[in-house]
């Protein structure tokens, strides 16, 4: 990276520019805005009339995970690839903005949309599904805020191996499936066999989702929470190193 300092004015300008491009792309915008909420409604339909607190909480925490993966990770992979292939990243890099500012500014609209949807899920979703409000909101917020830079970094890394926007759906599929199945989006990892649970707890989003679940329903001990936080931090550090090493600023030829 050229610089680690973040200028709020440049970040705001980059964010506004990216938001304009996002709004113009109706397909991407619909995925970012409508898909996560639609998936939660599907899950609620599958659950039928069961309004037990455990079912409602699992649906909402899973919805939060889906918002993070779909809106932040999958949407950002397409954004980074599109800006790279259109030479936008290359032009931005010749200006005053540093590498971290460019990547962060591009991610800002997706992060804001995700945070807004999560807030709606926490309030309106809890009312519709009959779930109690989060027992430890600070833990839930910590999990979400930890997931944002991690998924943005993973999106930047995935974009390095994505040839064009059309193939982004394929390159993002492995992490999507692994996260949906193994990171406890809809069921805690401790419900799996011991060997599988031990592996799944080390997946990129598992730590953040453990904090989200603990924030909503409680029940986690201090040791478990510390492990979840350290796992998330470790993945962020690994991802930052990988992005510095492999992120592509110019089109793939």
Secondary structure, 3 states (H helix, E strand, C coil): CCCCCCCHHHHHHHHHHHHHHHHHCHHHHHHHHHHHHHHHHHHHHHHCCCCCHHHHHHHHHHHHHHHHHHHHHHHHHHHHHHHHHCCHHHHHHCCCCCHHHHHHHHHHHHHHHHHHHHHHHHHHHHHHHCCCCCCCHHHHHHHHHHHHHHHHHHHHHHHHCCCCHHHHHHHCHHHHHHHHHHCCCCCCHHHCCHHHHHHHCCCCCHHHHHHHHHHHHCCCCHHHHHHHHHHHHHHHHHHHHHHHHHCCCCCCC
